[in-house]
Amino acid sequence: MTDSTSIFPKKIVVLLVLLVTLILLLPAAGLTFGDPSTAVTDQYYIQNSQVATGANNVVSAIVFDFRGFDTLGEACVLFVAVLGVAMLFRRVRK
């Protein structure tokens, strides 16, 4: 029977995950909630999204038509992040 272990000790992985979580959540402490500011582009998207894209849903029109390449880039980043986490937690056979 083979004994498989992780590349990194469990305490290091937990500490790293907590540190990254703290770094990512720290900027949210300074955000203000409740009174969003409006921009000129908001009204443009609301008024022109159905005519320009043919989509009835404004959010879908923005995500898939106006910002399609950005959405594709985010999907690639998410895939690479999942691949990196899978590589961190893989088991090494001795």
VENKA-V457664 format. One record per backbone hydrogen bond with DSSP energy under -1.0 kcal/mol. CO is the residue of the C=O (numbers start at 0). NH is the residue of the N-H. If there is no record, write none. Layout:
<<CO & NH> <CO & NH>>
This chain:
<<4 & 91> <8 & 12> <9 & 13> <10 & 14> <11 & 15> <12 & 16> <13 & 17> <14 & 18> <15 & 19> <16 & 20> <17 & 21> <18 & 22> <19 & 23> <20 & 24> <21 & 25> <25 & 28> <26 & 29> <27 & 30> <39 & 43> <40 & 44> <41 & 45> <42 & 46> <43 & 47> <44 & 48> <47 & 51> <48 & 52> <49 & 53> <56 & 60> <57 & 61> <58 & 62> <59 & 63> <60 & 64> <60 & 65> <61 & 66> <66 & 70> <67 & 71> <68 & 72> <69 & 73> <70 & 74> <71 & 75> <72 & 76> <73 & 77> <74 & 78> <75 & 79> <76 & 80> <77 & 81> <78 & 82> <79 & 83> <80 & 84> <81 & 85> <82 & 86> <83 & 87> <84 & 88> <91 & 4>>
